[in-house]
Amino acid sequence: MEEVNFLIIGSGVAGLTLAVKLAEKFPMKKITVVTKGDEAESNTKYAQGGVAAVVDLKEDSFQKHIEDTLIAGDGLCDKSVVEMVIKDGPKRLRELIHWGANFDTDTYGELTLGREGGHSEFRVVHHKDTTGQEIERSLLERSNQLPNIKLLPHHFAIDLITEHHFSNEMPNVNFCYGAYVLDQISGRIFPIKADCTTLASGGIGQVYGHTTNPSVATGDGIAMAYRAMVRIKNMEFVQFHPTSLYDGKSGASFLISEAVRGFGAFLRNKKGERFMLNYDERGELASRDIVSRAIHAEMKNSGDDCVYLDCTHLNTVDFKNHFPNIYQTCSKMGINLANDWIPVVPASHYLCGGIVVDMNGKTSLKNLFACGECSYTGLHGANRLASNSLLEALVYADRIFQYLCNHPPSPVTKIIPEWNDEGTVILDNSEIIQQKTNELQQLMRSYVGVVRNNADLLKATRQLEKIYFETEALYQKYTLNTALSQLRNMVNIAHLIIQQSLARKENRGGYYNLDYAKE
């Protein structure tokens, strides 16, 4: 067993920002960051667009950014949270720059700003088209300079340690005492006892399979919180990115940043028709839910497998300078952007719901905080405004840090039981887990996608119940490994998305149900 002061699960922008702040403020305290991939693997790393923040007060204003966020959220944002995040955002951005993050600047050294769908002004701070990777680099460098931060790569958090691990009776008040963690190299499962635990575990894209998210995005933190009876909300609001590169296969898909449409690219169907103006007066710069549904409708009407992003009218040299990663990836696939259109489809991209937290990042479980995509703060409402996610992670990491400075957690005195896997056997055949995972992903793509209906959601409920019992049987019989844990977590996430979709009786933001289309 390990004992630490602060346990952080996840090594993206949310987790590392909090770790750095805590380590600098409390040099004698132990901070451990658990991450199941290598230390740099997270959704942050794949964020292309940037950080939305009001830095040009001549052209932009906090009020404009607030209004854009509220419009995108379709009436379900918490206005006080929106105001707090947007007004605090520029300070957190400057902090990140102070820590060494490099963003694009003009010849005068001023930040160059991009514009994405749903934004009324240019306010997206970026590093080419690899902003997340640059932020991750700077935060890891800062973390490695601080001796009281311990990074545990290739370690998988299995379950939160709560009162029910000490007693079979349901407690009146529940606390979090840390987490059980699997060393993926040795196979050993051990407890990490922590005075304070923060989930910064990222998104759920792999539940759909076809996603812009990396392979680590299996909803682990939300699933752990759900099993610990933490409050979870708005899971029906899965944001599908309108333009992921289509290569004729399902699976992880390369993201074509929304900034490309902000740069002037057009969406066209196979006939060459620029169709977005038929759906929204903002055309290609409409919010993502509208663009995704428009693409879905075009594909359904035509029977085509994709639509196309047309960049041929843009200056190729400028495009290559702004989006080198996208340009290079397209070139490798034989797409010449000066002459060819990019085939694109919507793909699972971002979860607007999650673990409910207050304005200090506190969950409904004592001593447990959540930050980043796994959390539901009220900022995004029914639909996230582009590039508000990195902003939210930076601000809420600071909010948690400030709260912990003013309310230091008490040391955990309980003796934590070791993980009990007595009676289990090692699973030699991993194909059965992959088969169940594929089955789950196909179910979610078929019945719980961009456009839903109640009949399909009920079919999904019945099919998921079968997968759930089969997965639980595997969990009870076999020694736990990463693949089995991830499948178990994704089943929990799918259940939450389906049931909270059925509970939503209206169309809002990113949630669109055909049964309510005419109401």
Buried (B, 14 or more C-beta within 10 A) or exposed (E): EBBBBBBBBBBBBBBBBBBBBBBBEBEEBBBBBBBBBEBBBBBBBBBBBBBBBBBBEEEBBBEBBBEBBBBBBBEBBBEEBBBBBBBBBBEBBEBBBEBEBEBBEEEEEEBEBBBBBBBBBBBBBBBBBBBBBBBBBBBBEBBEEBEBBBBBBBBBBBBBBBBBBBEEEEEEEBBBBBBBBBEBEEEEBBBBBBBBBBBBBBBBBBBBBBBBBBBBBBBBBBBBBBBBBBEBBBBBBBBBBBBBBBEEEBEBBBBBBBBBBBBBBBBBBBEEEEBBBEBBEBBBBBBBBBBBBBBBBBBEEEEBEBBBBBBEEBEBEEBBEBBEBBBEBBEEEEBEBEEBBBBBBBBBBBBBBBBBBBBBBBBBBBBBBBBBBBBBBBBBBBBBBBBBBBBBBBBBBBBBBBBBEEEEBEEBEEEBEEBEEEEEEEBEEEEBBEEBBEBBBBBBBEBBBBBBBBEBBEBBBEBBEEBBEBBEEBBEEBEBBBBBBBBBBBBBBBBBBBBBBBEBEEBBBBBBBEBBEEE
